[in-house]
Amino acid sequence: MQSSKKPRCEASRHCLGVGQPERFRRCKGRVAHAHIRGGRRAKSRFMVCIMSGARSKLALFLCGCYVVALGAHTGEESVAEHHEAEYYVAAVYEHPSILSPNPLALISRQEALALMNQNLDIYEQQVMTAAQKGVQIIVFPEDGIHGFNFTRTSIYPFLDFMPSPQVVGWNPCLEPRRFNDTEVLQRLSCMAIKGDMFLVANLGTKQPCHSSDPGCPNDGRYQFNTNVVFSNKGTLVDRYRKHNLYFEAAFDVPLNVDHITFDTPFAGRFGIFTCFDILFFDPAVRLLRDYKVKHVVYPTAWMNQLPLLAAIEIQKAFAVAFGINVLAANVHHPVLGMTGSGIHTPLESFWYHDMENPESHLIIAQVAKNPVGLIGAENATGETDPSHSKFLKILSGDPYCEKDAQEVHCDEATKWNMNAPPTFHSEMMYDNFTLVPVWGKEGYLHVCSNGLCCYLLYERPTLSEELYALGVFDGLHTVHGTYYIQVCALVRCGGLGFGTCGQEITEATGIFEFHLWGNFSTSYIFPLFLTSGMTLEVPDQLGWEKDHYFLRKSGLSSGLVTAALYGRLYERD
């Protein structure tokens, strides 16, 4: 896997980055203040903050430090003092968890607690840093406290007993002796009180069961990958047990899917799920469809896979597709390809991605209580630019937009080259994509597979010495999970040969203005959009037009790596 040469922290309103030194096959400080003045993008080898979705550009960097982008007010002020009526202040922490040197070994509860307390000590430091900035909710990553790669037996000393919050009202910090084996829950509860904030964390939990229970495992207990939510008073508000496990032999799948929401006094209703869940209907999509959720907290231990499923890429796509805010915290183990956390709104993102450095990162951002989505085709107003007019004419089959084997004519003054490039196949994300090369400074292309046809209308101000391709896949993905996808993807290839299309790359120089669309047979379509250096981009427009779903973009900030429409047909899984 190639890595990004620069870590990224995307900032659009207020972004705070705080660094602190410190899975194998799983889905699993110092503070520098800066004013946003606009102008140019500044870089350091540690952190880059970028303004995207806003007019301002970037800020100040101090060598060896992390960035605080606090808009037009001083760094000494609390972010929470501004726009209290429309915004809340959230934090996510990317944590380089201290791991068991031998996760297969059988150890005592006290030895397990000693290791977990090292991670919890770091969590507490981050909570106190966040409290100084007025944070109202903080999210920690999946597997951040206990680690990963355990067996069912070896993880047992790391598990806390978990009573059902729907049945038992409990404040672990104030009632520490009520239940045995709840030391981790007690520490998290006390952190929430100390920081005066809602706190979301992930841990392993156990629940005894009786042999009369037909689902009860042979060892007499359920073991769950569990997210917990504490109020700022330390009360255990709720818990979510992960449903879509990713090669996690230590844990059980709950007999029933948890659809968990919790209400806050500062932003209303939040939903919660974990890591691999984001690719499936239950609980993620049903939670948003049926429970009026505008905000999602998302602990994850995600191993990046480009070009379509990098952590920040899918986090952002989910926020855009559903018009919600996503607070995503990942673990930080670059050697395992695990990095990428962010606070994402439909229009703005505040993210961190670093495949080179071992440091942790705390992101703090001011987040709209009522997220505003992108303008869809049905809501677009104003004058239509020539490129969009051409797109609409192509879709409508306008007689003034004639297509033949060589070119497309949409009016007398415009001619688009269409040299019928060759179709080829290449593996992308373990799937056999059908592709066509994207040649020339402008053009109109299409490529089909099964029932899905993908189309690209593009212009390039200058040509780069890179190969790009338009690819399509319509079928069942069967590696590292089984799920049905429809994908239209414009990608930069790894080299100049067709066989390099679909390889993992992070740098590019090719600039495009384009429309990408397809005749999808699902309404669940996620816009994946990355430019050079693991930079997130926001489409100019998304929506349906004449039974085709399209993405439109001009004015890229850097070279295009991936622009894709990633459709999920959950009913075909």
N, C-alpha and C positions, 0 to 999 in steps of 0.2 A: 504494500500500500504506500503510495506516495503521500507525503505530508505537506501541510501548508507551511510556508516559510514564516508566516507571521500569525500570531494569535490575533483574534478579532474580538472587539467589543463594540457592538453597534449601538449608537446613541442617537435618539431623535429629540427627546425632551430633556430628561435628566438621566445621567448614567453614572453610577459609581462603581469603580472596580477596586477591590482590595485584595492584594495578594499576600499569601502566607506560605513560606517554604514548608515545605515538608517534603480478565477473567479469562480467563482463557476463553473458551468457546461459549460465551454467554451473551444474551441480549442484555444483554445486561450492561500587622504589617505597617508595612508603611503605606501611607496614603498621600497621594499627590493631588492637589486641587487645581482645577482648570476652568477658565471662563470660555464659553463658546462665543467667538467673535466672527465666525464665518471666514471664508477665504480658501485656504488650501487644506489638503489632507496631510497631516503630520504622521510620522511613523517612528516607532522604536522597535527594537528586536523583542521587546516583551509584550507590547500591547498596542493595538490600533483601535481607536474609536472613530466611527464613521457616522456622519449624519445621513440618513436615508429616509425618504418619506417626508423630509422637511427641507427647507431651502438652505439652512445653515450647513457649513461643512465642518471643519474640525479645528482642533483645539491644541492643547499643549501637552508635551510629553517630557517627563523627567527620566533620565537614564536610570534603569534599575528599579524604577517605581511603577506603580499602577495608576490608572487614571480615574479622576473624578470629574465628570462633565456636569456642571450644575447650572447650566444656562446663564442667565444674566445676573444671578445673585452670587454672593460670596460663598466660598466653600465652608465657612464657619456656620452658615445658617442650616437649619434642618430643612430638608426637602419638603417635609410634611406641612411647613408653614404656608405653602403656596397652593392655590387652587384646591383647597380642602373640599369644596363642594362638589367638584367634578372628578377628583382623582383620589387614589389611595397610593400608599407607598409599599412596594413589594421587594423582596429579596430572594434570590436563589443562590445556592452555594455549590460550586463544583469542587468536589472533595477528593484528594488523593488518599484514599482510605488506607490505613495501616492494616495489612493483611496478616492472617495466620501464616507462619512459615510452613506449616504442613496441615492444610485443611482436612486431610484424610485421617489425621491422628485423633485418638480418643483422649480428651482432656477433661479436667474437672470444671464445674461451674465457676469456681473462683478464678481459675486460669482464663476461662472465657471472658469473665467480667473484667479481668485486668487488661486484656487486649481491647475490649469494647470501650472501656473507660478512656483509653488513649484517644480514640476517635471522638468520644463524647466531650472530652476536654477541649478539643479543637472546635467542635460544634458550639460549645458554650462561649468560646472567644468570639466566634462569628456572630452569635446572637447579641453579645454586648456591643460589638462594633456596629451592627445594624441598628440597635436601639438608639445609639447616639445620632443616627440619621433619621429617626422618626419612623422606622419601618413598622408596619402594622401586621404583615404576614411574611414568614420566611419558609422556604422549601429546601429540604435536604434530599440527597439522591438515594436511589435504590442501592441496597447492599453497602451503604456507606459506613454502617456501624459494625457489622459482623464480617463482611467480605463475601467471598463466593468460592465455588468449586468444592463444596462439602458433599459428603454422602448423607443419606437420611439419618444415619446413626451419629456421624461425627458432628453434625450441626446441633444436636440436641442440647448440649450445655450452653449454647448461645441463645436459646429460645426463651422468651418471656411468656408467662401465662397471660392470656388475653380474655378478660370477661367481655361479654357483649355490651357495648354502650347503650343499645336499645333496651336492655333489661336492667342494667346496673348503672346508676349515676355515681361517678367516682372521680375524685381528685387525687391522683397518686402522690403528689408532693405533700399534700396535707393529710393524707391517710395512707402512709407508707406500709403499715402493718396489716392492711385489710386482706391482701392476697400475697401468697408466697411467689417467689421467682418473678418479681416485677421491678427489679432494680433499674433496668434501662428505661422503662416507662416512668419511673419516679424521677430520674434525672431529666428526661425530656419535659415532664410536667413542671419541674422547678425552673428549668430554663425559660419556659414560656412565661412564668410569673416574673422571673428576674428581668426579662427583656420587655415585659408588658406587650406581648405580641402573640398572634396566632402562630402556631408552629406545626409544620408538617414534616414527618420523618418516616423512614422505612426500617423495619426490623423483622426478625423471624419470631413467630409466635407459635404457641402450642395450645391445644384444646383437647382435654381427655374425652374419650368416647366409649360407649359400651358395646359389648359384642352383639347386643340386640340391634344395633344400628347397622343396616346392611352395607353402608359405605365405610364403616370404621376400619382403618388399617389393622393389620395383624398385631402391631405393637401397642394398640389401644389408645392411640392419640392421632389427631390431625396436626399437621405442621403446615403453616401458611406463610407465604411471602406477604407481609402486611404493611400497609401505610396507616399511620395514626395521625389524628388531628387534635391538637390541644388549643383551647381558648387562651386568651391572655391572662385568665385567672387560674390556669393550670388544669382545668377540667378536661377530661377525655371526652371530646365532642363526638367522635365517630372513628371507625376503622374501615379500611377497604382491604379485602383479601384478593390478591392477584388471580385473575381468571385464566389468562393466556400465558402459560409458563413457557419459557424458552430453554429447553434442555436443563431443567432444574429438578434433578432427581431427589433433592432434599425436601421438596415441598409437595403438598397435595393441592389439587384443584378443588375449590369449594363446590359443594353439591349444587348450590344455587348461585347464580351470578349476583354479586353485590352491585347495586346501583346506588352509590352513596353521594349525597349532597350535604353540604352544611352551610348555614347562614352566618354571615358576619355583620356587625354593626356598621362597618365602613364601606362595604362594596356589595352587599346582598349575597346572592347564592353562588357557591362554588361547587364544582364537581371534581372527582378525583379518580384517577386510574394510574397504571404503572407500565412503563416501558413497552413491551411487545403488544400490549392491549390496544395501542394506538392504530394498529393495522386491521382491527376487527370491529364488527358491528356491536357486539356485546363485550364490555359495557360501554365503550366510548361513544359510539354514534347514538345508541338508544338514550344514553344519559343526556345528550344535547338535544335530541329530538323531543323527548317526553318530559323533561324536568326543568325546562326554562333556565338553563345554565348559561351564564355569560363569561364565567371565569373557570379555568381548569388548573388544578395543581397536579404536577406530573413528575414524580420521582422516576428516574430511569438509570439504567446501567447499560448504555447503548454503545455497541461496537460499530463504528462508522463503516459504511460501504458506499462508495461512489460508483457511478455518477448519480444514483437516484435516491439513496437512503442514508445520507449523512444525518447525524443527529439534529443539527440546527435546521437542516433542510426540511425534514418531515415535521418538526415542531412548527416552523413558520407556515408550512403548507396547511397544516391543520387549523391554525389560527385564521388564515385567510379564507379557507374553504367554508368554515362555519361562522365567520364573523365574530370570533370570541378572543379573549385574552388567554394565553397559555403561559404558565409559570413552570419552566422545565429545569430541573436540576439533575445533572449527570455526574457520575464519578469521573475522576481524572487519572487515567492510566494510559498514557500515550503509547507505551510499548504494546499494549493490547488493542490499540486503535480506539480507545475510549476517551472521548472528550466531546464537548459541545453542549453548552447550557444556554438558556436565554429566557428573557421576558419578552413575549411576542404579542403584539396586537395586530389586527388586520393590516394596519398601515405602517407600523413602526416596529423595530426590533432592537433589543439590547442583548447582545450575545457575546459569548466567549468560546473560542476554538483555538487550541494550541497543541500541535502534535510534536513539539520539540522540547518544551520546558516542563519540569515536574511540578511547578507551583500550582497551588489552589487558586480559586478566584471567587470573590463575592461580587455579585451584580446587584445593584440597588437601582430601582427605577420608579418613576412616577407613572401610574397607569390609570387610564380612563375607566371610570366606573361603568360607563355605557359605551362599549367599543363601537366605532364607526367602521363599516365595511367598505370595500371597493365599490366603485360605480359599475353596475352591470349594464348590459346592453339595453335592458328595459328601462333603465333610469338615466341613460346618457342624454345629455343636453348639449346645446351649442353646435358650432359648425363642425362638420365632419372633414377631416384632413384627406388629401388625395389618396393616401395609402388605405385608409379605412373605407373610402368610397369604392376603391378597387376590390377590396375584400368583400364588401356587400354585393357588388355586381357579380363577382365570381359565384357567390353563394346563390344568388337569385337566378343565375343562368341568363342574365341580361343579354339580349341579342347584340348589344353594343360592346359586349365583353366576350369576344369569340376566342376559343381555344383550338389550337391545332398541334401537330406534333412538334413544331419548332418554337412557337411563341404564343403569347397571350396578348390580345389587343382589347383594351378597355375604353379607349377613345383614340381619336386620330393622333393625339400628341404623345401617347405613351406606348412603349413597346417593352415587353418583359421577355427576356431570353429564357427559353425552355428547350434545352438540347437533349431531352429524353435521356438523362444519365442512367447508367446501369444499376440494376437492383442487385444487392448482395446480402449475405447473411453474416452475422457476427454475434458472439455471445456477450450479453450485457446482463449483469446481475444474475448469472447462471441461466438466463433465458435466451432462446434463439430468436433474436430480433431480425426483422427484414428491414433493410436500409437502402437509402439512395444518397450519394455524395452531394454536398451543397457546394456547387462551383459558381464562380463568377460573382460580379458585384450586385446583381439583382436577379430575381427569378421567382418562379412559381413551381412548386414541386408537390407531388403526392405519392404515397406508398400505402399499400393495403396488406392486411393479413387477416384471414378468417373474415369476420364481419366488420372489422374496424378499418377505416381509411383515414389517414392523417395527411394534412395539408400544411404547406408553408409558403407564405408570401413574404419576400424579404428584400431588403436593400442593405448594402454595405458601403459606407463612405470610403473605406480603403480595404484592400485585400491583405490578409496576413499569410505567412508561410505556415499555415496549419490546415489540416483536413477537418471539416465538419460534416456531419451526416444527419439526415432525418430518419428516425427509426420508428417502427411500429411493432407492438406485441399484443396479442389478444389470446390469452390462454391461462392455464393453471400453472402457477409458480409452485415448484415442488421441493426446492432446496432450502433448508433451514426454516421450514414452515410451509404449509400448503394453503394457498389462497389464490383466488381468481382475479386477474388484473387485466385492464386495457390501458395501454400506454402509448402516447405520442411523445417523442423526445427528440429535441435538437441538441446534439452533444458535440463537444470537441473531442476528436479522436486522440489516442495516445501518440500516434505517429502519422506518417503519410500513407501507410498501407491500410486497406480496408479492414484487415483483421485486427487492427488496433482500436477500432471503434467500439466503445463500451468499456475500455480500460479506465482505471481510476487515475484521474489527473486533477490537479487543483489550480493550475496556472494556465492562463490563456490571454491572447491579445485581440482576438477577433471581435469587432464591434458590429452589431446587427440592429436594424429596425425591422420588426417583423410582426406578422400575425401567424399563430400556430393554432390549428383547429382540427377537430375530428368528429365523426358521427358516433359518439359514444352511446352505449345502451344502458348507462347508469347515470344517476344524478349525483353520485358520490365521487367527485373528481377533485384531486388535490394538485395545486400548481406548485411544482418544484422549480426553484429558480436560484442558481448560483453563478456568480462571476468570479474572476480571478482572485486567488488568495482567500478562498472560502468567505466571500462577501455575499450577503443576502441582498436580493433585489425584490422590489414590489412591482407586480404588473401594473401597467397603466389602466387596463380594463380586462375584466373577465365576464363571461356570461354565455347565454344561449342565443343563437341566431339561426333560425330556420333549421332546427333540429341538429345543429352542430354546436359543440362547446368550444369557445375560443379563448386564447390569451393574446393580448396585444401589448407590445412594449417598444419604446424608442428611448434614446438617451441613456444608454447603459453607462454606468460609472467606470467599468473596467471590462476586460475581455470576457466573453461568454464561455462558461464551462458547461452549464446544463440549463435548458429550459424545457420543462416537460409537463404534460398533463397526465396524472397518474390516477386512473379510474379503478375503483374497487367494486366488484360484483359479488357482494357478500353472499347472496343466495346461491352462488355456484361453488362456494368453498367445499 
